[in-house]
Amino acid sequence: MDYQIEFTQKAAKQFRKLPKQEKKRIQTLINLLAEDQYPRGSKKLSGEDNLFRVRTGNYRIIYTVFEEKVTVLIVKLGHRREVYR
């Protein structure tokens, strides 16, 4: 069963600002999250409740999964040096 993908306002704004080529790569990974919420390479963030990260190149996607709503919420995304701040 595919999950619905949602963005926070901040994540949507960050996604819109990405370079075109990076957008394509990240969009492919986001589509994968709809099918597999914990893909190979995803890791739980230490010190955070129910937040995971997955990487693509130098970019990271921080997300949470709501099993009861069948939803993946993209909380934050960006370059690896900035996304954890």
Summary of the structure (lengths in Angstrom):
residues: 85
radius of gyration: 11.9
end to end distance: 33.3
largest distance: 33.9
contacts: 217
relative contact order: 0.25
helix: 29%
strand: 33%
